[in-house]
Amino acid sequence: MPKPKIVGLIALFVLWILFSVWQRSEHVHQCTLIRASLSSQAESLTGAVTSGVKSHRWFGPFVRQQLPSTLEILAGSKNVRAIAVVVLDGSEDVFVAGDRDAIDFSLPIGEHVVDNTLQVVEHFSMQNTGPPNGRFGEPLDVPETVDFRSIIVLDRTAMMAQVYFEARNRLLIFALGTLFLIAAGTLWQYTVRLAQAEGTNRVLQTETRHLRELGQAAAGLAHETRNPLGLIRGWTQRLASAGLPNAEQQEQAEAVLEECDRVTARINQFLAFARQAEIDLQSVCVLDLVQELSVLLQSDLDAGELKLETKIPKPTSTIRADRDQLRQILFNLTQNAIAFAPPGSTITISLGPSRVKTEVSRGTFCLEVIDQGPGVPAEIADHLFEPYVTRRAGGTGLGLSIVRRIAVAHGWQVGYHPGTDGGSVIWIDGIQVAK
């Protein structure tokens, strides 16, 4: 994986972690505020109860009569399930408003969560300064202070609903934020790849233009070389045909003719490689082409005591291709096979179903040229179709390169693999049969 991509993924992951931590802390903070609001309400109600009791000079019959109605009013507040005041003067009088069953009187001082309620228990005292005399003038025997315990019971249902709503919203924000980061990362990766692709495309265009200009220049040079070479060969042919004074000069003239023919063949191969003709697709019968080539190469086959065999079913023998360029492919591959096939062996040209089993390759065919020679050395097998890579002495290494260029221009695949019983198999796959 390229280093910039790794750095980008790490940065995106770090941002995601920071975003996750931030959303988690925000959720905890909001939940704390929601719970604190309920505790604050309980504190306010406790203060109201305490103030209501301590506002009187003494805890007498009047206060005992008024306290239940005061608690009823407070119990009507939002979220309040029950309110209780326990008098700790020995009488253990209890004043309750609301749902008495919801109150747990055994709880100690503080806040407690009981089932679905929040119960706040507080202790307070009041100075009991009663009147100096009773109804008949006798002094009243009342304690100096009276202790109380207040119990506020609040319903946590609404608070839990708020917590759930907050959690749901936070999860939604987290999911949207994650999707945004993924989209941003994807966009960044796409932008980087697009910039890289544009840069590569500019380099390739420059190289292609340079190679095209170089090929044109080389092709022009080849033409300029072939013209005087043809003149040299013509005059040498005339001299050799007329007869030279001695045998040595005659042999030298024939050697010049052979070299002229060899150089001309090399120039023709170079021109074929440098200038790729336009593809003219038509229906071509492979059997007819092979028959033409067998006649053309019969002398070479006879010299090597070789046999050319075809395995091309007639229903699939007609394919879509450029006839001249397909002929060039078959000529190059057959000539290659003749060069390496041992005497008395067979060269096979076959056309069968595609070797690649995919949806795209369904209905396509594979052309193979098989020989029984020594095969391709392992050190050049991966570079066999590159220019100037050859496995025979005196070869130019352009024959298979021309085959690959023509195959690619047709949208075909080309490759090599060793034969099952030795030898070489050069294959061209992705060929469409003419309908």
N, C-alpha and C positions, 0 to 999 in steps of 0.2 A: 504494500500500500504506500503511495507517495507520502513524503513527509508533510507537505502542506495539508493534505487531507487528514492525517493523524492529528496534527495540531488543531485543525478546525473542529474535529470531533471531540477532542479533549476540552477545548474552550466551550463548546456547546454543552457538554456534560457538566462542566463546572457551573455554567449559568443555570442549568436545570437544577442542580443541587442547591445553589443559592436561592433560587426561586422557591424550591420546595421548603427550605428552612424558613424563609420569610413567610410563606403562607401558613406554615405550621405555627409559627410564633403569633401571627395575627389571629389564627383560630383560637389558640389558647387564651390570648388577651381578650377577645370578644366573649368567650365563654366565661371568663373570670368576671367581666363586667356584668353579664347577665345574671350570674349567681350572686354577685355583690348587690345587685338591685333588689333581689329578694331578701337578702340579709338586712339591707338598709330599711326596707319596709317593716321587717320584724323589729328592728331597733326603734323605728318611729312609733310603732304600736306599743312597744314596751314603755317607751317614754311617755306616751299618752296615758297609759294605765297608771304608771307611777305618779305622774303629775295630778291625775284625777283623784287619786287617793290622798296624796300628800298635801293637796290644796285645802283640806279640812284641818281644823285644830285638833280634833280627836276622833278616833274611830268609834263612833257611837251608833245608836239606832238609825239616825238619819242617813249616815254614810252607808250603812248596811242595806238600807232601803233603796238608795239611789244607785249603788254600784252595779247591780244587774242590768239596769236600763242603759247605763254608760257602756257596759261591756257589749250589750246587744248592738248598740250603735256602731261600735268599733268592729264588731264581728261582721257587719254588713259590708265592710270594705272589700275591695278586689283581692282575690287569692286567699282570703281568710277562711279557714275551716272551723276554727274554734279559738276562744280565749278563756283562760281560767285564772283566778286569783285565789290562792290558798292562804288563809290567815294562820300564822304560826304563833298563836297566843294560848295554846293548850286546847282550844275548842276545835281546832282543825276545821273551821268553817271553809267551805269551798263555794266560790261563785263562778258559774260557768255560763258562757254564751256560745251557741253554735253546736257542733257535733261533739258531744261529750265522749263518744266511743273512740274518736280519733286521738284523744289526749292520752299520753303516757305519763302518769304522775310519778313514775319511779326514776325519771331521768335526772341526772345531776345538772348543776349550773353549766350553761353553755349552749352551743348550737348542735343539733342532732338531726340526722336524716333518718326518718322512720318510714319505711315503705315509700309512699309517694308524697310524703310531707316533710317540711322543714319545721322542727320544733325548737323554739328558743326559750330557754329557762333562765330567769333572772331573779335575784334576791334584792329586796329593798326594805327599808325601815322608815317609820315616821314617828315624830315626837308626839306623844299622846297627852296634850295639855288640855284636859277637860275643864268644865265649869267648877268653881270653888265649892258649890253646894248642890245637893240634889233637889228634888221637887219639894221636899219637906224641910229643906234647910240642912239635912245631914250631908257631910262631906262624902263624895263618891270615891270608892276604892278602885282606881284604874291604874294599869301599869304605865310607867313613864314612856316606854317605847313599845311599838308593836311591829313585829317582823312579818313580811309577806313574801310569797313566791308567785311570780307571774309566769304563765306558760302561754306562748303565742304559737299557734299551729297554722302554718301556711301551706297551701296546695302548690306542689311543684310541677303540676301538669303543664301549665302555660310556660313555665320557665324551661322545661325539658323540650317543649315544642319549639321554643326560640333557639335552644341549643341545636336541635336537629336541623332546623331551618338554616342556621348559621353554618353547620357542617356541610349541608347539601350545597349551599351557595359557594362555600370555600372549595369543595371538590370540583364544582363546575368551573370556578375561576382557575383552579389548578389544571384541569383538563384543557381548558381553552389556552392557558399559558403554555402548556406543554405542546399543544398543537401549533401554537404560534412559533415556538422555538424550533420545532421540527420543520415547519414551513420556511422559517428564516434560514435554518441550516441547509435545507434542500435548495433554496434559492441561491444561497452563497456558493454551494457546491456546483450548481448549474452555471452560475456566473463564472466561477473559476475554470470549469471545464470548457465553457464557451470561449473564454479568453485564450485558454491553452489551444483549443481547436482552431481558433482563428489564427493564432501565432503559427501553429503547425501547418495550417493551410497556406499561409503566406510563404512559409519556407518551402513547402512542397511546390507551390506555384512557381516560385523563383527557380527551384531546382529543375522542375519540369521544363520551364522555358529555356533554361541553360542547356539541359540535355537535348531538347528539340533543336536548338540552334547548333549544338555540337554535332548532333546526328545529321542535320542538313549539311553542315560543313564537311563532315566525314563522307557523306554520300556524294557530295560534289567532288571531293578529292578522289573518291573511288571511280567516279565516272571519268574524271580527267586522267586517271591512271589506266583505266580500261581501254580508252581510245588509242593511246600510243602502243599499249600492249597488243591490241588487235593488229595494229600496223606491223609491229615486230613479228608477230606470229605469221601474218600473211606473207611477208617477204621471206621469212625462214622456211615456210611451207613451199614456196616457189623454188627456193634454192635446193631444198631437200628433194623435191619432185624432179627437178632438172638433173640432179645428180652432181655430186661434188668430186673433186679430183681424187681424193683418197678416202678410205674407210673411216679413218679417225675423224675427218671433218664431217662426214655423213652422220657418224654417231653423235658428234657434238650438236649438229643441227637438230637431230631428233630429240636430244636432251633438252634443247631450248624449247622445242614444241611442247614437250611434256610439262616443263616448268610454266610455260605460258598458260597451258590448260589448267594446271593446278592453281595458279594465282588467280586466273579468271573465275574458277569455281569458288575460291575463297571470297573474292570480291562480290560475287553474286549472293553468297550466303550473308555477307555483311550487309548488303543492300536490303535483303529480305528481312534482316533483323532490325535495321535502322528505320525502315519505312514500312509501317504496318498499314496495309490497304484497308479501305472501308469494307464492312461486312455486308454482303448481299445474300440474305437468307433465301433459300429456295429448297424445294424437295430434291434430295440427292440420294441416289441408290448406291449404298456402300458396296454392294456386290459388283456393280459395274466398275467402280473406281478400283477395287482390288484386282479385277480382271485386267484393267488397263496397266496397273502397276506390275502385275505378274509378267505381262508381255515385255514391259520396259526393262524389268530387272531380271529377265530370264537368263541372260548370259552370266550375271553374277551368281544366280542360284545354281546354275549348272557348274560354274567354276568351283563352287563350294560344296557341290553334291548335296544341295539342300532342297527341301520340299516345302512349298507354301500351301498351307491348309486354312480354310475358312470355316468358321462356325457361326454363321449369320442366318437365322431363320428368315425366310422370305417375307412373312407378314410384318416383320420389324426391320427389314433391310433398307427402307426409305426413311431418311431422317431430315430434320431441318438444319441446314448448314450452308455456308458459302462453299460452293463446289471446288473452286480452285484452291482455297485455303485448306479445306479438308483433304484434298489430294496432296497438298504439301505436308500435312501432318502424317498421313499414311506413308508417303515416300520417305520422310526423314526417319520414322520409327522402323519401317521395314529395312531400310538401308543400314540402320544401326544394328538391327537384329542379325542381318547377314554378316556384318563385320565380326560379330562375336560368336555366332552359332558354330559348333563343331561340325566337321564333315559328316554327312549322313543323317543329320538331325532334321527336325521339322520346325518351321516357324508358323505360329498359329495366330490368326486374326479372328477375334470373336466379338460378338455383340450380344449382351444379355441384360437382364434387369439390373437396376442400380445397386451398387454395393452399400449405399447409405440408406438406412431404413428410417426415414422421417416423413412427416406430412408433406414437406416441400418437395422431397425427391420422389414422391409417389408418381408412378407413370413414366419415369425417366429411365434411361438405359446407360450402360457402361461399355465402352469400346476398349478392348485389350489387345496388345501385341505381345506375344509370348515367345521367348526363345529358350534354348537349352544350353546356353553358354555358361561362362564362369560366374555370372552375376556381377553386381556392382560392389566395389570395395566399400567397407563400412565407413571409411574416412571421408568419402565423397557422396555417400547416399543422401545426406540431408541437403547437399548443395548441387544435386545432379542437374537441376533445371536452371541454374544460374549461368550467366554468360561466361564463356571461356573455361568452363569446367568440363573436362573430357576424360574418358577412361581408355582412349586408344592413342597410340603414338601417331603424330601427324594430324590429329583431329583439331578442329578449331574451337570446339565447345559451344558452337552456336546452334547446332541442329535441334537439341532439346529445348534451348531457350526460345527458339522460333515456335516450337510446338506449344510451349506454355503460353506465349503471347497470343497465339491464334486461339487457343482454348479459352483463355481469360476473356478475350474479345467476344467470344460466343456465350460467355456466362457459364462455362464448363469448369470442372475441377480436374486437375491432372496430378498424377503421382506415380510412385514406384513401390513395388514390394517384391521380395524374392519369390521365385516359383516354388511350388510344393515339392518338386523333384529336382531342385536346382534351377539355374537360369534366372532370367529377369522377366518381370511383368510390368509393362508400362501401361497405365490405365487412364482413360478420360471418361469422367462421369458427369451426369446431369444432362445427357443428350435427349432431346425431344424427338419422338417418332412423328413423322409427317402424317397428318390425317387425310 
